């Protein structure tokens, strides 16, 4: 089940991934904690640890911080690339979530679409 998908912005690529607020209910945050680490498996089977962090006040504005920049750099993500977070239905997968990356395809500098590219380990 898809939790959310988004095209990456400059902030998403350079600092942290902004998560849509309506997707917050799918992350394992409790009422008293404002950050939680969780495991995500990519298309290549590599497990990543990300931290979901929210503000402590009314407008929570969830973001992924810890581990996110390493993922961006390793996968060479760029502005316009697309990520999709899903629940992981595999038993014993070692991660409760999956992430799919679709690289933006540019033709003469204009975004033409997205394509999934698996990377060797």
MODELLER restraints for C-alpha pairs under 7 A, 6 or more apart:
rsr = mdl.restraints
at = mdl.atoms
rsr.add(forms.Gaussian(group=physical.xy_distance, feature=features.Distance(at['CA:1:A'], at['CA:86:A']), mean=5.35, stdev=0.5))
rsr.add(forms.Gaussian(group=physical.xy_distance, feature=features.Distance(at['CA:1:A'], at['CA:87:A']), mean=5.50, stdev=0.5))
rsr.add(forms.Gaussian(group=physical.xy_distance, feature=features.Distance(at['CA:2:A'], at['CA:85:A']), mean=5.95, stdev=0.5))
rsr.add(forms.Gaussian(group=physical.xy_distance, feature=features.Distance(at['CA:2:A'], at['CA:86:A']), mean=4.20, stdev=0.5))
rsr.add(forms.Gaussian(group=physical.xy_distance, feature=features.Distance(at['CA:2:A'], at['CA:87:A']), mean=6.57, stdev=0.5))
rsr.add(forms.Gaussian(group=physical.xy_distance, feature=features.Distance(at['CA:3:A'], at['CA:23:A']), mean=6.10, stdev=0.5))
rsr.add(forms.Gaussian(group=physical.xy_distance, feature=features.Distance(at['CA:3:A'], at['CA:85:A']), mean=5.46, stdev=0.5))
rsr.add(forms.Gaussian(group=physical.xy_distance, feature=features.Distance(at['CA:3:A'], at['CA:86:A']), mean=5.13, stdev=0.5))
rsr.add(forms.Gaussian(group=physical.xy_distance, feature=features.Distance(at['CA:3:A'], at['CA:87:A']), mean=6.92, stdev=0.5))
rsr.add(forms.Gaussian(group=physical.xy_distance, feature=features.Distance(at['CA:4:A'], at['CA:23:A']), mean=6.63, stdev=0.5))
rsr.add(forms.Gaussian(group=physical.xy_distance, feature=features.Distance(at['CA:4:A'], at['CA:84:A']), mean=5.79, stdev=0.5))
rsr.add(forms.Gaussian(group=physical.xy_distance, feature=features.Distance(at['CA:4:A'], at['CA:85:A']), mean=5.52, stdev=0.5))
rsr.add(forms.Gaussian(group=physical.xy_distance, feature=features.Distance(at['CA:5:A'], at['CA:82:A']), mean=6.95, stdev=0.5))
rsr.add(forms.Gaussian(group=physical.xy_distance, feature=features.Distance(at['CA:5:A'], at['CA:83:A']), mean=5.54, stdev=0.5))
rsr.add(forms.Gaussian(group=physical.xy_distance, feature=features.Distance(at['CA:5:A'], at['CA:84:A']), mean=4.09, stdev=0.5))
rsr.add(forms.Gaussian(group=physical.xy_distance, feature=features.Distance(at['CA:5:A'], at['CA:85:A']), mean=6.30, stdev=0.5))
rsr.add(forms.Gaussian(group=physical.xy_distance, feature=features.Distance(at['CA:6:A'], at['CA:82:A']), mean=5.49, stdev=0.5))
rsr.add(forms.Gaussian(group=physical.xy_distance, feature=features.Distance(at['CA:6:A'], at['CA:83:A']), mean=5.70, stdev=0.5))
rsr.add(forms.Gaussian(group=physical.xy_distance, feature=features.Distance(at['CA:6:A'], at['CA:84:A']), mean=6.66, stdev=0.5))
rsr.add(forms.Gaussian(group=physical.xy_distance, feature=features.Distance(at['CA:7:A'], at['CA:80:A']), mean=5.19, stdev=0.5))
rsr.add(forms.Gaussian(group=physical.xy_distance, feature=features.Distance(at['CA:7:A'], at['CA:81:A']), mean=5.47, stdev=0.5))
rsr.add(forms.Gaussian(group=physical.xy_distance, feature=features.Distance(at['CA:7:A'], at['CA:82:A']), mean=4.22, stdev=0.5))
rsr.add(forms.Gaussian(group=physical.xy_distance, feature=features.Distance(at['CA:7:A'], at['CA:83:A']), mean=6.58, stdev=0.5))
rsr.add(forms.Gaussian(group=physical.xy_distance, feature=features.Distance(at['CA:8:A'], at['CA:79:A']), mean=5.14, stdev=0.5))
rsr.add(forms.Gaussian(group=physical.xy_distance, feature=features.Distance(at['CA:8:A'], at['CA:80:A']), mean=5.10, stdev=0.5))
rsr.add(forms.Gaussian(group=physical.xy_distance, feature=features.Distance(at['CA:8:A'], at['CA:81:A']), mean=5.53, stdev=0.5))
rsr.add(forms.Gaussian(group=physical.xy_distance, feature=features.Distance(at['CA:8:A'], at['CA:82:A']), mean=5.92, stdev=0.5))
rsr.add(forms.Gaussian(group=physical.xy_distance, feature=features.Distance(at['CA:9:A'], at['CA:79:A']), mean=5.21, stdev=0.5))
rsr.add(forms.Gaussian(group=physical.xy_distance, feature=features.Distance(at['CA:9:A'], at['CA:80:A']), mean=6.55, stdev=0.5))
rsr.add(forms.Gaussian(group=physical.xy_distance, feature=features.Distance(at['CA:10:A'], at['CA:79:A']), mean=5.76, stdev=0.5))
rsr.add(forms.Gaussian(group=physical.xy_distance, feature=features.Distance(at['CA:12:A'], at['CA:18:A']), mean=6.40, stdev=0.5))
rsr.add(forms.Gaussian(group=physical.xy_distance, feature=features.Distance(at['CA:13:A'], at['CA:72:A']), mean=6.42, stdev=0.5))
rsr.add(forms.Gaussian(group=physical.xy_distance, feature=features.Distance(at['CA:13:A'], at['CA:77:A']), mean=6.78, stdev=0.5))
rsr.add(forms.Gaussian(group=physical.xy_distance, feature=features.Distance(at['CA:13:A'], at['CA:78:A']), mean=6.29, stdev=0.5))
rsr.add(forms.Gaussian(group=physical.xy_distance, feature=features.Distance(at['CA:13:A'], at['CA:79:A']), mean=6.42, stdev=0.5))
rsr.add(forms.Gaussian(group=physical.xy_distance, feature=features.Distance(at['CA:15:A'], at['CA:69:A']), mean=6.68, stdev=0.5))
rsr.add(forms.Gaussian(group=physical.xy_distance, feature=features.Distance(at['CA:16:A'], at['CA:63:A']), mean=6.33, stdev=0.5))
rsr.add(forms.Gaussian(group=physical.xy_distance, feature=features.Distance(at['CA:16:A'], at['CA:64:A']), mean=5.64, stdev=0.5))
rsr.add(forms.Gaussian(group=physical.xy_distance, feature=features.Distance(at['CA:16:A'], at['CA:65:A']), mean=5.20, stdev=0.5))
rsr.add(forms.Gaussian(group=physical.xy_distance, feature=features.Distance(at['CA:16:A'], at['CA:68:A']), mean=6.51, stdev=0.5))
rsr.add(forms.Gaussian(group=physical.xy_distance, feature=features.Distance(at['CA:16:A'], at['CA:69:A']), mean=6.97, stdev=0.5))
rsr.add(forms.Gaussian(group=physical.xy_distance, feature=features.Distance(at['CA:17:A'], at['CA:63:A']), mean=5.34, stdev=0.5))
rsr.add(forms.Gaussian(group=physical.xy_distance, feature=features.Distance(at['CA:17:A'], at['CA:64:A']), mean=5.01, stdev=0.5))
rsr.add(forms.Gaussian(group=physical.xy_distance, feature=features.Distance(at['CA:17:A'], at['CA:65:A']), mean=6.96, stdev=0.5))
rsr.add(forms.Gaussian(group=physical.xy_distance, feature=features.Distance(at['CA:18:A'], at['CA:62:A']), mean=6.26, stdev=0.5))
rsr.add(forms.Gaussian(group=physical.xy_distance, feature=features.Distance(at['CA:18:A'], at['CA:63:A']), mean=4.45, stdev=0.5))
rsr.add(forms.Gaussian(group=physical.xy_distance, feature=features.Distance(at['CA:18:A'], at['CA:64:A']), mean=6.58, stdev=0.5))
rsr.add(forms.Gaussian(group=physical.xy_distance, feature=features.Distance(at['CA:19:A'], at['CA:62:A']), mean=5.36, stdev=0.5))
rsr.add(forms.Gaussian(group=physical.xy_distance, feature=features.Distance(at['CA:19:A'], at['CA:63:A']), mean=5.29, stdev=0.5))
rsr.add(forms.Gaussian(group=physical.xy_distance, feature=features.Distance(at['CA:21:A'], at['CA:61:A']), mean=6.13, stdev=0.5))
rsr.add(forms.Gaussian(group=physical.xy_distance, feature=features.Distance(at['CA:21:A'], at['CA:62:A']), mean=6.31, stdev=0.5))
rsr.add(forms.Gaussian(group=physical.xy_distance, feature=features.Distance(at['CA:24:A'], at['CA:62:A']), mean=6.89, stdev=0.5))
rsr.add(forms.Gaussian(group=physical.xy_distance, feature=features.Distance(at['CA:28:A'], at['CA:36:A']), mean=6.84, stdev=0.5))
rsr.add(forms.Gaussian(group=physical.xy_distance, feature=features.Distance(at['CA:29:A'], at['CA:35:A']), mean=6.76, stdev=0.5))
rsr.add(forms.Gaussian(group=physical.xy_distance, feature=features.Distance(at['CA:29:A'], at['CA:36:A']), mean=6.04, stdev=0.5))
rsr.add(forms.Gaussian(group=physical.xy_distance, feature=features.Distance(at['CA:34:A'], at['CA:53:A']), mean=5.69, stdev=0.5))
rsr.add(forms.Gaussian(group=physical.xy_distance, feature=features.Distance(at['CA:34:A'], at['CA:54:A']), mean=5.22, stdev=0.5))
rsr.add(forms.Gaussian(group=physical.xy_distance, feature=features.Distance(at['CA:34:A'], at['CA:55:A']), mean=6.66, stdev=0.5))
rsr.add(forms.Gaussian(group=physical.xy_distance, feature=features.Distance(at['CA:34:A'], at['CA:56:A']), mean=6.44, stdev=0.5))
rsr.add(forms.Gaussian(group=physical.xy_distance, feature=features.Distance(at['CA:35:A'], at['CA:51:A']), mean=6.54, stdev=0.5))
rsr.add(forms.Gaussian(group=physical.xy_distance, feature=features.Distance(at['CA:35:A'], at['CA:52:A']), mean=5.47, stdev=0.5))
rsr.add(forms.Gaussian(group=physical.xy_distance, feature=features.Distance(at['CA:35:A'], at['CA:53:A']), mean=4.27, stdev=0.5))
rsr.add(forms.Gaussian(group=physical.xy_distance, feature=features.Distance(at['CA:35:A'], at['CA:54:A']), mean=6.39, stdev=0.5))
rsr.add(forms.Gaussian(group=physical.xy_distance, feature=features.Distance(at['CA:36:A'], at['CA:51:A']), mean=5.45, stdev=0.5))
rsr.add(forms.Gaussian(group=physical.xy_distance, feature=features.Distance(at['CA:36:A'], at['CA:52:A']), mean=5.44, stdev=0.5))
rsr.add(forms.Gaussian(group=physical.xy_distance, feature=features.Distance(at['CA:36:A'], at['CA:53:A']), mean=6.72, stdev=0.5))
rsr.add(forms.Gaussian(group=physical.xy_distance, feature=features.Distance(at['CA:37:A'], at['CA:49:A']), mean=6.49, stdev=0.5))
rsr.add(forms.Gaussian(group=physical.xy_distance, feature=features.Distance(at['CA:37:A'], at['CA:50:A']), mean=5.57, stdev=0.5))
rsr.add(forms.Gaussian(group=physical.xy_distance, feature=features.Distance(at['CA:37:A'], at['CA:51:A']), mean=4.23, stdev=0.5))
rsr.add(forms.Gaussian(group=physical.xy_distance, feature=features.Distance(at['CA:37:A'], at['CA:52:A']), mean=6.39, stdev=0.5))
rsr.add(forms.Gaussian(group=physical.xy_distance, feature=features.Distance(at['CA:38:A'], at['CA:49:A']), mean=5.58, stdev=0.5))
rsr.add(forms.Gaussian(group=physical.xy_distance, feature=features.Distance(at['CA:38:A'], at['CA:50:A']), mean=5.63, stdev=0.5))
rsr.add(forms.Gaussian(group=physical.xy_distance, feature=features.Distance(at['CA:38:A'], at['CA:51:A']), mean=6.34, stdev=0.5))
rsr.add(forms.Gaussian(group=physical.xy_distance, feature=features.Distance(at['CA:39:A'], at['CA:47:A']), mean=6.37, stdev=0.5))
rsr.add(forms.Gaussian(group=physical.xy_distance, feature=features.Distance(at['CA:39:A'], at['CA:48:A']), mean=5.57, stdev=0.5))
rsr.add(forms.Gaussian(group=physical.xy_distance, feature=features.Distance(at['CA:39:A'], at['CA:49:A']), mean=4.56, stdev=0.5))
rsr.add(forms.Gaussian(group=physical.xy_distance, feature=features.Distance(at['CA:39:A'], at['CA:50:A']), mean=6.40, stdev=0.5))
rsr.add(forms.Gaussian(group=physical.xy_distance, feature=features.Distance(at['CA:39:A'], at['CA:95:A']), mean=4.73, stdev=0.5))
rsr.add(forms.Gaussian(group=physical.xy_distance, feature=features.Distance(at['CA:39:A'], at['CA:96:A']), mean=6.26, stdev=0.5))
rsr.add(forms.Gaussian(group=physical.xy_distance, feature=features.Distance(at['CA:39:A'], at['CA:97:A']), mean=6.61, stdev=0.5))
rsr.add(forms.Gaussian(group=physical.xy_distance, feature=features.Distance(at['CA:40:A'], at['CA:47:A']), mean=5.48, stdev=0.5))
rsr.add(forms.Gaussian(group=physical.xy_distance, feature=features.Distance(at['CA:40:A'], at['CA:48:A']), mean=5.15, stdev=0.5))
rsr.add(forms.Gaussian(group=physical.xy_distance, feature=features.Distance(at['CA:40:A'], at['CA:49:A']), mean=6.28, stdev=0.5))
rsr.add(forms.Gaussian(group=physical.xy_distance, feature=features.Distance(at['CA:40:A'], at['CA:95:A']), mean=5.17, stdev=0.5))
rsr.add(forms.Gaussian(group=physical.xy_distance, feature=features.Distance(at['CA:40:A'], at['CA:96:A']), mean=6.42, stdev=0.5))
rsr.add(forms.Gaussian(group=physical.xy_distance, feature=features.Distance(at['CA:40:A'], at['CA:97:A']), mean=4.69, stdev=0.5))
rsr.add(forms.Gaussian(group=physical.xy_distance, feature=features.Distance(at['CA:40:A'], at['CA:98:A']), mean=5.16, stdev=0.5))
rsr.add(forms.Gaussian(group=physical.xy_distance, feature=features.Distance(at['CA:40:A'], at['CA:99:A']), mean=6.48, stdev=0.5))
rsr.add(forms.Gaussian(group=physical.xy_distance, feature=features.Distance(at['CA:41:A'], at['CA:47:A']), mean=4.35, stdev=0.5))
rsr.add(forms.Gaussian(group=physical.xy_distance, feature=features.Distance(at['CA:41:A'], at['CA:48:A']), mean=6.20, stdev=0.5))
rsr.add(forms.Gaussian(group=physical.xy_distance, feature=features.Distance(at['CA:41:A'], at['CA:95:A']), mean=5.92, stdev=0.5))
rsr.add(forms.Gaussian(group=physical.xy_distance, feature=features.Distance(at['CA:41:A'], at['CA:97:A']), mean=6.29, stdev=0.5))
rsr.add(forms.Gaussian(group=physical.xy_distance, feature=features.Distance(at['CA:41:A'], at['CA:98:A']), mean=4.71, stdev=0.5))
rsr.add(forms.Gaussian(group=physical.xy_distance, feature=features.Distance(at['CA:41:A'], at['CA:99:A']), mean=6.17, stdev=0.5))
rsr.add(forms.Gaussian(group=physical.xy_distance, feature=features.Distance(at['CA:42:A'], at['CA:98:A']), mean=5.75, stdev=0.5))
rsr.add(forms.Gaussian(group=physical.xy_distance, feature=features.Distance(at['CA:42:A'], at['CA:99:A']), mean=5.01, stdev=0.5))
rsr.add(forms.Gaussian(group=physical.xy_distance, feature=features.Distance(at['CA:42:A'], at['CA:100:A']), mean=6.16, stdev=0.5))
rsr.add(forms.Gaussian(group=physical.xy_distance, feature=features.Distance(at['CA:43:A'], at['CA:100:A']), mean=6.13, stdev=0.5))
rsr.add(forms.Gaussian(group=physical.xy_distance, feature=features.Distance(at['CA:43:A'], at['CA:118:A']), mean=6.56, stdev=0.5))
rsr.add(forms.Gaussian(group=physical.xy_distance, feature=features.Distance(at['CA:44:A'], at['CA:118:A']), mean=6.49, stdev=0.5))
rsr.add(forms.Gaussian(group=physical.xy_distance, feature=features.Distance(at['CA:44:A'], at['CA:119:A']), mean=6.71, stdev=0.5))
rsr.add(forms.Gaussian(group=physical.xy_distance, feature=features.Distance(at['CA:47:A'], at['CA:95:A']), mean=6.80, stdev=0.5))
rsr.add(forms.Gaussian(group=physical.xy_distance, feature=features.Distance(at['CA:49:A'], at['CA:67:A']), mean=5.78, stdev=0.5))
rsr.add(forms.Gaussian(group=physical.xy_distance, feature=features.Distance(at['CA:50:A'], at['CA:64:A']), mean=6.35, stdev=0.5))
rsr.add(forms.Gaussian(group=physical.xy_distance, feature=features.Distance(at['CA:50:A'], at['CA:65:A']), mean=6.62, stdev=0.5))
rsr.add(forms.Gaussian(group=physical.xy_distance, feature=features.Distance(at['CA:50:A'], at['CA:66:A']), mean=5.26, stdev=0.5))
rsr.add(forms.Gaussian(group=physical.xy_distance, feature=features.Distance(at['CA:50:A'], at['CA:67:A']), mean=4.79, stdev=0.5))
rsr.add(forms.Gaussian(group=physical.xy_distance, feature=features.Distance(at['CA:50:A'], at['CA:68:A']), mean=6.02, stdev=0.5))
rsr.add(forms.Gaussian(group=physical.xy_distance, feature=features.Distance(at['CA:51:A'], at['CA:64:A']), mean=5.39, stdev=0.5))
rsr.add(forms.Gaussian(group=physical.xy_distance, feature=features.Distance(at['CA:51:A'], at['CA:65:A']), mean=5.40, stdev=0.5))
rsr.add(forms.Gaussian(group=physical.xy_distance, feature=features.Distance(at['CA:51:A'], at['CA:66:A']), mean=4.97, stdev=0.5))
rsr.add(forms.Gaussian(group=physical.xy_distance, feature=features.Distance(at['CA:51:A'], at['CA:67:A']), mean=6.98, stdev=0.5))
rsr.add(forms.Gaussian(group=physical.xy_distance, feature=features.Distance(at['CA:52:A'], at['CA:62:A']), mean=6.56, stdev=0.5))
rsr.add(forms.Gaussian(group=physical.xy_distance, feature=features.Distance(at['CA:52:A'], at['CA:63:A']), mean=5.65, stdev=0.5))
rsr.add(forms.Gaussian(group=physical.xy_distance, feature=features.Distance(at['CA:52:A'], at['CA:64:A']), mean=4.60, stdev=0.5))
rsr.add(forms.Gaussian(group=physical.xy_distance, feature=features.Distance(at['CA:52:A'], at['CA:65:A']), mean=6.51, stdev=0.5))
rsr.add(forms.Gaussian(group=physical.xy_distance, feature=features.Distance(at['CA:53:A'], at['CA:62:A']), mean=5.57, stdev=0.5))
rsr.add(forms.Gaussian(group=physical.xy_distance, feature=features.Distance(at['CA:53:A'], at['CA:63:A']), mean=5.42, stdev=0.5))
rsr.add(forms.Gaussian(group=physical.xy_distance, feature=features.Distance(at['CA:53:A'], at['CA:64:A']), mean=6.25, stdev=0.5))
rsr.add(forms.Gaussian(group=physical.xy_distance, feature=features.Distance(at['CA:54:A'], at['CA:60:A']), mean=5.01, stdev=0.5))
rsr.add(forms.Gaussian(group=physical.xy_distance, feature=features.Distance(at['CA:54:A'], at['CA:61:A']), mean=5.77, stdev=0.5))
rsr.add(forms.Gaussian(group=physical.xy_distance, feature=features.Distance(at['CA:54:A'], at['CA:62:A']), mean=4.53, stdev=0.5))
rsr.add(forms.Gaussian(group=physical.xy_distance, feature=features.Distance(at['CA:54:A'], at['CA:63:A']), mean=6.56, stdev=0.5))
rsr.add(forms.Gaussian(group=physical.xy_distance, feature=features.Distance(at['CA:55:A'], at['CA:61:A']), mean=6.46, stdev=0.5))
rsr.add(forms.Gaussian(group=physical.xy_distance, feature=features.Distance(at['CA:80:A'], at['CA:104:A']), mean=5.86, stdev=0.5))
rsr.add(forms.Gaussian(group=physical.xy_distance, feature=features.Distance(at['CA:81:A'], at['CA:102:A']), mean=5.92, stdev=0.5))
rsr.add(forms.Gaussian(group=physical.xy_distance, feature=features.Distance(at['CA:81:A'], at['CA:103:A']), mean=4.68, stdev=0.5))
rsr.add(forms.Gaussian(group=physical.xy_distance, feature=features.Distance(at['CA:81:A'], at['CA:104:A']), mean=4.79, stdev=0.5))
rsr.add(forms.Gaussian(group=physical.xy_distance, feature=features.Distance(at['CA:82:A'], at['CA:101:A']), mean=5.84, stdev=0.5))
rsr.add(forms.Gaussian(group=physical.xy_distance, feature=features.Distance(at['CA:82:A'], at['CA:102:A']), mean=5.03, stdev=0.5))
rsr.add(forms.Gaussian(group=physical.xy_distance, feature=features.Distance(at['CA:82:A'], at['CA:103:A']), mean=6.37, stdev=0.5))
rsr.add(forms.Gaussian(group=physical.xy_distance, feature=features.Distance(at['CA:83:A'], at['CA:99:A']), mean=6.73, stdev=0.5))
rsr.add(forms.Gaussian(group=physical.xy_distance, feature=features.Distance(at['CA:83:A'], at['CA:100:A']), mean=5.60, stdev=0.5))
rsr.add(forms.Gaussian(group=physical.xy_distance, feature=features.Distance(at['CA:83:A'], at['CA:101:A']), mean=4.69, stdev=0.5))
rsr.add(forms.Gaussian(group=physical.xy_distance, feature=features.Distance(at['CA:83:A'], at['CA:102:A']), mean=6.33, stdev=0.5))
rsr.add(forms.Gaussian(group=physical.xy_distance, feature=features.Distance(at['CA:84:A'], at['CA:99:A']), mean=5.58, stdev=0.5))
rsr.add(forms.Gaussian(group=physical.xy_distance, feature=features.Distance(at['CA:84:A'], at['CA:100:A']), mean=5.12, stdev=0.5))
rsr.add(forms.Gaussian(group=physical.xy_distance, feature=features.Distance(at['CA:84:A'], at['CA:101:A']), mean=6.63, stdev=0.5))
rsr.add(forms.Gaussian(group=physical.xy_distance, feature=features.Distance(at['CA:85:A'], at['CA:97:A']), mean=6.89, stdev=0.5))
rsr.add(forms.Gaussian(group=physical.xy_distance, feature=features.Distance(at['CA:85:A'], at['CA:98:A']), mean=5.78, stdev=0.5))
rsr.add(forms.Gaussian(group=physical.xy_distance, feature=features.Distance(at['CA:85:A'], at['CA:99:A']), mean=4.70, stdev=0.5))
rsr.add(forms.Gaussian(group=physical.xy_distance, feature=features.Distance(at['CA:85:A'], at['CA:100:A']), mean=6.66, stdev=0.5))
rsr.add(forms.Gaussian(group=physical.xy_distance, feature=features.Distance(at['CA:86:A'], at['CA:97:A']), mean=5.66, stdev=0.5))
rsr.add(forms.Gaussian(group=physical.xy_distance, feature=features.Distance(at['CA:86:A'], at['CA:98:A']), mean=5.15, stdev=0.5))
rsr.add(forms.Gaussian(group=physical.xy_distance, feature=features.Distance(at['CA:86:A'], at['CA:99:A']), mean=6.40, stdev=0.5))
rsr.add(forms.Gaussian(group=physical.xy_distance, feature=features.Distance(at['CA:87:A'], at['CA:96:A']), mean=6.22, stdev=0.5))
rsr.add(forms.Gaussian(group=physical.xy_distance, feature=features.Distance(at['CA:87:A'], at['CA:97:A']), mean=4.56, stdev=0.5))
rsr.add(forms.Gaussian(group=physical.xy_distance, feature=features.Distance(at['CA:87:A'], at['CA:98:A']), mean=6.13, stdev=0.5))
rsr.add(forms.Gaussian(group=physical.xy_distance, feature=features.Distance(at['CA:88:A'], at['CA:95:A']), mean=6.97, stdev=0.5))
rsr.add(forms.Gaussian(group=physical.xy_distance, feature=features.Distance(at['CA:88:A'], at['CA:96:A']), mean=5.11, stdev=0.5))
rsr.add(forms.Gaussian(group=physical.xy_distance, feature=features.Distance(at['CA:88:A'], at['CA:97:A']), mean=4.52, stdev=0.5))
rsr.add(forms.Gaussian(group=physical.xy_distance, feature=features.Distance(at['CA:88:A'], at['CA:98:A']), mean=5.50, stdev=0.5))
rsr.add(forms.Gaussian(group=physical.xy_distance, feature=features.Distance(at['CA:101:A'], at['CA:116:A']), mean=6.16, stdev=0.5))
rsr.add(forms.Gaussian(group=physical.xy_distance, feature=features.Distance(at['CA:102:A'], at['CA:114:A']), mean=5.40, stdev=0.5))
rsr.add(forms.Gaussian(group=physical.xy_distance, feature=features.Distance(at['CA:102:A'], at['CA:115:A']), mean=4.95, stdev=0.5))
rsr.add(forms.Gaussian(group=physical.xy_distance, feature=features.Distance(at['CA:102:A'], at['CA:116:A']), mean=4.38, stdev=0.5))
rsr.add(forms.Gaussian(group=physical.xy_distance, feature=features.Distance(at['CA:102:A'], at['CA:117:A']), mean=6.74, stdev=0.5))
rsr.add(forms.Gaussian(group=physical.xy_distance, feature=features.Distance(at['CA:103:A'], at['CA:114:A']), mean=5.32, stdev=0.5))
rsr.add(forms.Gaussian(group=physical.xy_distance, feature=features.Distance(at['CA:103:A'], at['CA:115:A']), mean=5.36, stdev=0.5))
rsr.add(forms.Gaussian(group=physical.xy_distance, feature=features.Distance(at['CA:103:A'], at['CA:116:A']), mean=6.22, stdev=0.5))
rsr.add(forms.Gaussian(group=physical.xy_distance, feature=features.Distance(at['CA:104:A'], at['CA:111:A']), mean=6.46, stdev=0.5))
rsr.add(forms.Gaussian(group=physical.xy_distance, feature=features.Distance(at['CA:104:A'], at['CA:113:A']), mean=5.84, stdev=0.5))
rsr.add(forms.Gaussian(group=physical.xy_distance, feature=features.Distance(at['CA:104:A'], at['CA:114:A']), mean=4.44, stdev=0.5))
rsr.add(forms.Gaussian(group=physical.xy_distance, feature=features.Distance(at['CA:104:A'], at['CA:115:A']), mean=6.59, stdev=0.5))
rsr.add(forms.Gaussian(group=physical.xy_distance, feature=features.Distance(at['CA:105:A'], at['CA:111:A']), mean=5.80, stdev=0.5))
rsr.add(forms.Gaussian(group=physical.xy_distance, feature=features.Distance(at['CA:105:A'], at['CA:112:A']), mean=5.38, stdev=0.5))
rsr.add(forms.Gaussian(group=physical.xy_distance, feature=features.Distance(at['CA:105:A'], at['CA:113:A']), mean=5.25, stdev=0.5))
rsr.add(forms.Gaussian(group=physical.xy_distance, feature=features.Distance(at['CA:105:A'], at['CA:114:A']), mean=5.42, stdev=0.5))
rsr.add(forms.Gaussian(group=physical.xy_distance, feature=features.Distance(at['CA:105:A'], at['CA:115:A']), mean=6.85, stdev=0.5))
rsr.add(forms.Gaussian(group=physical.xy_distance, feature=features.Distance(at['CA:106:A'], at['CA:112:A']), mean=5.31, stdev=0.5))
